[in-house]
Amino acid sequence: MPGEQPISVAPYRMSPVELRELKNQLEKLLKKHFIRPSVSPWGAPVFLVKKKD
């Protein structure tokens, strides 16, 4: 909506292992051009969910 201000939300806490996995996944997606870097003030926190094997 025009004139709306972004809402600031702190990121979810992650263990070092989760943070490393997030960085790896983001790098893979960047290389495949599925995502791109952004400087937008709008965003959403990331929440990792482990898949069943």
PDB file of N, CA, C and O in Angstrom:
ATOM      1  N   MET A   1       0.837  -1.161   0.000  1.00  0.00           N
ATOM      2  CA  MET A   1       0.000   0.000   0.000  1.00  0.00           C
ATOM      3  C   MET A   1       0.897   1.244   0.000  1.00  0.00           C
ATOM      4  O   MET A   1       1.892   1.286   0.724  1.00  0.00           O
ATOM      5  N   PRO A   2       0.563   2.225  -0.783  1.00  0.00           N
ATOM      6  CA  PRO A   2       1.356   3.453  -0.808  1.00  0.00           C
ATOM      7  C   PRO A   2       1.407   4.119   0.567  1.00  0.00           C
ATOM      8  O   PRO A   2       0.394   4.217   1.258  1.00  0.00           O
ATOM      9  N   GLY A   3       2.588   4.570   0.950  1.00  0.00           N
ATOM     10  CA  GLY A   3       2.750   5.261   2.217  1.00  0.00           C
ATOM     11  C   GLY A   3       2.973   4.362   3.420  1.00  0.00           C
ATOM     12  O   GLY A   3       3.200   4.863   4.521  1.00  0.00           O
ATOM     13  N   GLU A   4       2.916   3.054   3.244  1.00  0.00           N
ATOM     14  CA  GLU A   4       3.115   2.130   4.360  1.00  0.00           C
ATOM     15  C   GLU A   4       4.601   2.021   4.690  1.00  0.00           C
ATOM     16  O   GLU A   4       5.450   2.081   3.800  1.00  0.00           O
ATOM     17  N   GLN A   5       4.903   1.861   5.965  1.00  0.00           N
ATOM     18  CA  GLN A   5       6.276   1.696   6.419  1.00  0.00           C
ATOM     19  C   GLN A   5       6.546   0.219   6.706  1.00  0.00           C
ATOM     20  O   GLN A   5       5.672  -0.478   7.221  1.00  0.00           O
ATOM     21  N   PRO A   6       7.748  -0.265   6.379  1.00  0.00           N
ATOM     22  CA  PRO A   6       8.078  -1.660   6.691  1.00  0.00           C
ATOM     23  C   PRO A   6       8.079  -1.897   8.201  1.00  0.00           C
ATOM     24  O   PRO A   6       8.426  -1.011   8.982  1.00  0.00           O
ATOM     25  N   ILE A   7       7.690  -3.088   8.592  1.00  0.00           N
ATOM     26  CA  ILE A   7       7.695  -3.480   9.995  1.00  0.00           C
ATOM     27  C   ILE A   7       9.019  -4.169  10.270  1.00  0.00           C
ATOM     28  O   ILE A   7       9.404  -5.086   9.544  1.00  0.00           O
ATOM     29  N   SER A   8       9.715  -3.740  11.304  1.00  0.00           N
ATOM     30  CA  SER A   8      11.008  -4.326  11.639  1.00  0.00           C
ATOM     31  C   SER A   8      10.808  -5.472  12.623  1.00  0.00           C
ATOM     32  O   SER A   8      10.234  -5.287  13.696  1.00  0.00           O
ATOM     33  N   VAL A   9      11.290  -6.661  12.247  1.00  0.00           N
ATOM     34  CA  VAL A   9      11.186  -7.839  13.095  1.00  0.00           C
ATOM     35  C   VAL A   9      12.579  -8.439  13.218  1.00  0.00           C
ATOM     36  O   VAL A   9      13.277  -8.603  12.218  1.00  0.00           O
ATOM     37  N   ALA A  10      12.981  -8.764  14.426  1.00  0.00           N
ATOM     38  CA  ALA A  10      14.292  -9.375  14.643  1.00  0.00           C
ATOM     39  C   ALA A  10      14.321 -10.769  14.018  1.00  0.00           C
ATOM     40  O   ALA A  10      13.310 -11.470  14.032  1.00  0.00           O
ATOM     41  N   PRO A  11      15.465 -11.178  13.472  1.00  0.00           N
ATOM     42  CA  PRO A  11      15.552 -12.527  12.899  1.00  0.00           C
ATOM     43  C   PRO A  11      15.461 -13.593  13.990  1.00  0.00           C
ATOM     44  O   PRO A  11      15.791 -13.348  15.150  1.00  0.00           O
ATOM     45  N   TYR A  12      15.006 -14.781  13.589  1.00  0.00           N
ATOM     46  CA  TYR A  12      14.960 -15.900  14.523  1.00  0.00           C
ATOM     47  C   TYR A  12      16.385 -16.310  14.880  1.00  0.00           C
ATOM     48  O   TYR A  12      17.290 -16.205  14.052  1.00  0.00           O
ATOM     49  N   ARG A  13      16.582 -16.772  16.095  1.00  0.00           N
ATOM     50  CA  ARG A  13      17.900 -17.253  16.507  1.00  0.00           C
ATOM     51  C   ARG A  13      18.185 -18.581  15.832  1.00  0.00           C
ATOM     52  O   ARG A  13      17.295 -19.413  15.659  1.00  0.00           O
ATOM     53  N   MET A  14      19.456 -18.767  15.450  1.00  0.00           N
ATOM     54  CA  MET A  14      19.877 -20.013  14.808  1.00  0.00           C
ATOM     55  C   MET A  14      21.172 -20.482  15.433  1.00  0.00           C
ATOM     56  O   MET A  14      22.008 -19.678  15.846  1.00  0.00           O
ATOM     57  N   SER A  15      21.326 -21.786  15.496  1.00  0.00           N
ATOM     58  CA  SER A  15      22.594 -22.348  15.949  1.00  0.00           C
ATOM     59  C   SER A  15      23.633 -22.124  14.855  1.00  0.00           C
ATOM     60  O   SER A  15      23.267 -21.857  13.711  1.00  0.00           O
ATOM     61  N   PRO A  16      24.917 -22.228  15.183  1.00  0.00           N
ATOM     62  CA  PRO A  16      25.946 -22.094  14.147  1.00  0.00           C
ATOM     63  C   PRO A  16      25.769 -23.095  13.003  1.00  0.00           C
ATOM     64  O   PRO A  16      26.047 -22.771  11.848  1.00  0.00           O
ATOM     65  N   VAL A  17      25.316 -24.289  13.314  1.00  0.00           N
ATOM     66  CA  VAL A  17      25.092 -25.309  12.277  1.00  0.00           C
ATOM     67  C   VAL A  17      23.956 -24.873  11.354  1.00  0.00           C
ATOM     68  O   VAL A  17      24.072 -24.988  10.134  1.00  0.00           O
ATOM     69  N   GLU A  18      22.870 -24.376  11.922  1.00  0.00           N
ATOM     70  CA  GLU A  18      21.739 -23.907  11.112  1.00  0.00           C
ATOM     71  C   GLU A  18      22.134 -22.711  10.257  1.00  0.00           C
ATOM     72  O   GLU A  18      21.751 -22.624   9.090  1.00  0.00           O
ATOM     73  N   LEU A  19      22.890 -21.799  10.831  1.00  0.00           N
ATOM     74  CA  LEU A  19      23.328 -20.620  10.089  1.00  0.00           C
ATOM     75  C   LEU A  19      24.220 -21.008   8.916  1.00  0.00           C
ATOM     76  O   LEU A  19      24.093 -20.452   7.825  1.00  0.00           O
ATOM     77  N   ARG A  20      25.120 -21.959   9.138  1.00  0.00           N
ATOM     78  CA  ARG A  20      25.992 -22.458   8.065  1.00  0.00           C
ATOM     79  C   ARG A  20      25.164 -23.102   6.954  1.00  0.00           C
ATOM     80  O   ARG A  20      25.430 -22.879   5.773  1.00  0.00           O
ATOM     81  N   GLU A  21      24.159 -23.901   7.328  1.00  0.00           N
ATOM     82  CA  GLU A  21      23.291 -24.548   6.338  1.00  0.00           C
ATOM     83  C   GLU A  21      22.491 -23.507   5.558  1.00  0.00           C
ATOM     84  O   GLU A  21      22.338 -23.627   4.343  1.00  0.00           O
ATOM     85  N   LEU A  22      21.987 -22.496   6.243  1.00  0.00           N
ATOM     86  CA  LEU A  22      21.246 -21.429   5.568  1.00  0.00           C
ATOM     87  C   LEU A  22      22.129 -20.736   4.533  1.00  0.00           C
ATOM     88  O   LEU A  22      21.698 -20.503   3.404  1.00  0.00           O
ATOM     89  N   LYS A  23      23.356 -20.410   4.913  1.00  0.00           N
ATOM     90  CA  LYS A  23      24.279 -19.757   3.981  1.00  0.00           C
ATOM     91  C   LYS A  23      24.561 -20.648   2.775  1.00  0.00           C
ATOM     92  O   LYS A  23      24.612 -20.165   1.644  1.00  0.00           O
ATOM     93  N   ASN A  24      24.745 -21.953   3.012  1.00  0.00           N
ATOM     94  CA  ASN A  24      24.983 -22.890   1.903  1.00  0.00           C
ATOM     95  C   ASN A  24      23.790 -22.933   0.954  1.00  0.00           C
ATOM     96  O   ASN A  24      23.959 -22.886  -0.264  1.00  0.00           O
ATOM     97  N   GLN A  25      22.591 -23.021   1.509  1.00  0.00           N
ATOM     98  CA  GLN A  25      21.385 -23.080   0.684  1.00  0.00           C
ATOM     99  C   GLN A  25      21.204 -21.790  -0.118  1.00  0.00           C
ATOM    100  O   GLN A  25      20.838 -21.835  -1.292  1.00  0.00           O
ATOM    101  N   LEU A  26      21.459 -20.648   0.509  1.00  0.00           N
ATOM    102  CA  LEU A  26      21.325 -19.374  -0.198  1.00  0.00           C
ATOM    103  C   LEU A  26      22.338 -19.260  -1.333  1.00  0.00           C
ATOM    104  O   LEU A  26      22.005 -18.765  -2.409  1.00  0.00           O
ATOM    105  N   GLU A  27      23.567 -19.712  -1.104  1.00  0.00           N
ATOM    106  CA  GLU A  27      24.584 -19.683  -2.159  1.00  0.00           C
ATOM    107  C   GLU A  27      24.163 -20.544  -3.348  1.00  0.00           C
ATOM    108  O   GLU A  27      24.324 -20.137  -4.499  1.00  0.00           O
ATOM    109  N   LYS A  28      23.623 -21.737  -3.071  1.00  0.00           N
ATOM    110  CA  LYS A  28      23.157 -22.621  -4.148  1.00  0.00           C
ATOM    111  C   LYS A  28      22.044 -21.953  -4.950  1.00  0.00           C
ATOM    112  O   LYS A  28      22.050 -21.997  -6.181  1.00  0.00           O
ATOM    113  N   LEU A  29      21.094 -21.338  -4.259  1.00  0.00           N
ATOM    114  CA  LEU A  29      19.974 -20.684  -4.938  1.00  0.00           C
ATOM    115  C   LEU A  29      20.429 -19.468  -5.734  1.00  0.00           C
ATOM    116  O   LEU A  29      19.892 -19.193  -6.807  1.00  0.00           O
ATOM    117  N   LEU A  30      21.414 -18.736  -5.218  1.00  0.00           N
ATOM    118  CA  LEU A  30      21.967 -17.596  -5.953  1.00  0.00           C
ATOM    119  C   LEU A  30      22.644 -18.053  -7.240  1.00  0.00           C
ATOM    120  O   LEU A  30      22.461 -17.445  -8.294  1.00  0.00           O
ATOM    121  N   LYS A  31      23.433 -19.134  -7.150  1.00  0.00           N
ATOM    122  CA  LYS A  31      24.144 -19.649  -8.327  1.00  0.00           C
ATOM    123  C   LYS A  31      23.176 -20.128  -9.403  1.00  0.00           C
ATOM    124  O   LYS A  31      23.464 -20.011 -10.594  1.00  0.00           O
ATOM    125  N   LYS A  32      22.028 -20.666  -8.989  1.00  0.00           N
ATOM    126  CA  LYS A  32      21.022 -21.149  -9.944  1.00  0.00           C
ATOM    127  C   LYS A  32      20.099 -20.030 -10.424  1.00  0.00           C
ATOM    128  O   LYS A  32      19.209 -20.261 -11.242  1.00  0.00           O
ATOM    129  N   HIS A  33      20.312 -18.826  -9.916  1.00  0.00           N
ATOM    130  CA  HIS A  33      19.489 -17.655 -10.255  1.00  0.00           C
ATOM    131  C   HIS A  33      18.022 -17.833  -9.853  1.00  0.00           C
ATOM    132  O   HIS A  33      17.133 -17.253 -10.476  1.00  0.00           O
ATOM    133  N   PHE A  34      17.767 -18.639  -8.805  1.00  0.00           N
ATOM    134  CA  PHE A  34      16.414 -18.774  -8.264  1.00  0.00           C
ATOM    135  C   PHE A  34      16.085 -17.583  -7.373  1.00  0.00           C
ATOM    136  O   PHE A  34      14.923 -17.205  -7.224  1.00  0.00           O
ATOM    137  N   ILE A  35      17.128 -16.996  -6.782  1.00  0.00           N
ATOM    138  CA  ILE A  35      16.967 -15.810  -5.949  1.00  0.00           C
ATOM    139  C   ILE A  35      18.004 -14.782  -6.382  1.00  0.00           C
ATOM    140  O   ILE A  35      18.929 -15.105  -7.128  1.00  0.00           O
ATOM    141  N   ARG A  36      17.853 -13.553  -5.917  1.00  0.00           N
ATOM    142  CA  ARG A  36      18.834 -12.514  -6.215  1.00  0.00           C
ATOM    143  C   ARG A  36      18.969 -11.611  -4.988  1.00  0.00           C
ATOM    144  O   ARG A  36      18.046 -11.514  -4.179  1.00  0.00           O
ATOM    145  N   PRO A  37      20.113 -10.959  -4.856  1.00  0.00           N
ATOM    146  CA  PRO A  37      20.300 -10.049  -3.723  1.00  0.00           C
ATOM    147  C   PRO A  37      19.285  -8.906  -3.781  1.00  0.00           C
ATOM    148  O   PRO A  37      18.848  -8.499  -4.857  1.00  0.00           O
ATOM    149  N   SER A  38      18.926  -8.407  -2.624  1.00  0.00           N
ATOM    150  CA  SER A  38      17.941  -7.331  -2.551  1.00  0.00           C
ATOM    151  C   SER A  38      18.375  -6.295  -1.520  1.00  0.00           C
ATOM    152  O   SER A  38      19.030  -6.624  -0.530  1.00  0.00           O
ATOM    153  N   VAL A  39      18.008  -5.062  -1.760  1.00  0.00           N
ATOM    154  CA  VAL A  39      18.240  -3.985  -0.795  1.00  0.00           C
ATOM    155  C   VAL A  39      16.902  -3.408  -0.322  1.00  0.00           C
ATOM    156  O   VAL A  39      16.857  -2.312   0.236  1.00  0.00           O
ATOM    157  N   SER A  40      15.834  -4.141  -0.544  1.00  0.00           N
ATOM    158  CA  SER A  40      14.497  -3.701  -0.154  1.00  0.00           C
ATOM    159  C   SER A  40      14.373  -3.634   1.370  1.00  0.00           C
ATOM    160  O   SER A  40      14.913  -4.496   2.064  1.00  0.00           O
ATOM    161  N   PRO A  41      13.675  -2.631   1.901  1.00  0.00           N
ATOM    162  CA  PRO A  41      13.441  -2.578   3.341  1.00  0.00           C
ATOM    163  C   PRO A  41      12.405  -3.614   3.794  1.00  0.00           C
ATOM    164  O   PRO A  41      12.263  -3.865   4.991  1.00  0.00           O
ATOM    165  N   TRP A  42      11.690  -4.209   2.847  1.00  0.00           N
ATOM    166  CA  TRP A  42      10.695  -5.228   3.173  1.00  0.00           C
ATOM    167  C   TRP A  42      11.349  -6.601   3.120  1.00  0.00           C
ATOM    168  O   TRP A  42      12.180  -6.859   2.249  1.00  0.00           O
ATOM    169  N   GLY A  43      10.986  -7.467   4.029  1.00  0.00           N
ATOM    170  CA  GLY A  43      11.540  -8.816   4.045  1.00  0.00           C
ATOM    171  C   GLY A  43      10.783  -9.662   5.051  1.00  0.00           C
ATOM    172  O   GLY A  43       9.808  -9.216   5.657  1.00  0.00           O
ATOM    173  N   ALA A  44      11.247 -10.883   5.216  1.00  0.00           N
ATOM    174  CA  ALA A  44      10.611 -11.797   6.154  1.00  0.00           C
ATOM    175  C   ALA A  44      11.688 -12.631   6.834  1.00  0.00           C
ATOM    176  O   ALA A  44      12.666 -13.009   6.189  1.00  0.00           O
ATOM    177  N   PRO A  45      11.530 -12.926   8.121  1.00  0.00           N
ATOM    178  CA  PRO A  45      12.503 -13.774   8.805  1.00  0.00           C
ATOM    179  C   PRO A  45      12.518 -15.181   8.206  1.00  0.00           C
ATOM    180  O   PRO A  45      11.513 -15.653   7.674  1.00  0.00           O
ATOM    181  N   VAL A  46      13.658 -15.831   8.301  1.00  0.00           N
ATOM    182  CA  VAL A  46      13.815 -17.195   7.786  1.00  0.00           C
ATOM    183  C   VAL A  46      13.625 -18.169   8.938  1.00  0.00           C
ATOM    184  O   VAL A  46      14.128 -17.949  10.040  1.00  0.00           O
ATOM    185  N   PHE A  47      12.896 -19.243   8.675  1.00  0.00           N
ATOM    186  CA  PHE A  47      12.656 -20.280   9.674  1.00  0.00           C
ATOM    187  C   PHE A  47      12.964 -21.616   9.029  1.00  0.00           C
ATOM    188  O   PHE A  47      12.267 -22.026   8.101  1.00  0.00           O
ATOM    189  N   LEU A  48      14.005 -22.313   9.506  1.00  0.00           N
ATOM    190  CA  LEU A  48      14.392 -23.600   8.928  1.00  0.00           C
ATOM    191  C   LEU A  48      13.582 -24.727   9.555  1.00  0.00           C
ATOM    192  O   LEU A  48      13.382 -24.762  10.769  1.00  0.00           O
ATOM    193  N   VAL A  49      13.122 -25.641   8.720  1.00  0.00           N
ATOM    194  CA  VAL A  49      12.384 -26.813   9.178  1.00  0.00           C
ATOM    195  C   VAL A  49      13.055 -28.034   8.585  1.00  0.00           C
ATOM    196  O   VAL A  49      13.216 -28.126   7.368  1.00  0.00           O
ATOM    197  N   LYS A  50      13.450 -28.978   9.437  1.00  0.00           N
ATOM    198  CA  LYS A  50      14.123 -30.184   8.974  1.00  0.00           C
ATOM    199  C   LYS A  50      13.120 -31.111   8.298  1.00  0.00           C
ATOM    200  O   LYS A  50      12.037 -31.373   8.822  1.00  0.00           O
ATOM    201  N   LYS A  51      13.511 -31.606   7.109  1.00  0.00           N
ATOM    202  CA  LYS A  51      12.657 -32.541   6.377  1.00  0.00           C
ATOM    203  C   LYS A  51      12.799 -33.943   6.950  1.00  0.00           C
ATOM    204  O   LYS A  51      13.857 -34.311   7.460  1.00  0.00           O
ATOM    205  N   LYS A  52      11.733 -34.718   6.861  1.00  0.00           N
ATOM    206  CA  LYS A  52      11.810 -36.120   7.253  1.00  0.00           C
ATOM    207  C   LYS A  52      12.617 -36.867   6.210  1.00  0.00           C
ATOM    208  O   LYS A  52      12.448 -36.634   5.013  1.00  0.00           O
ATOM    209  N   ASP A  53      13.485 -37.756   6.642  1.00  0.00           N
ATOM    210  CA  ASP A  53      14.306 -38.526   5.697  1.00  0.00           C
ATOM    211  C   ASP A  53      13.621 -39.788   5.258  1.00  0.00           C
ATOM    212  O   ASP A  53      14.175 -40.548   4.465  1.00  0.00           O
TER     213      ASP A  53
END
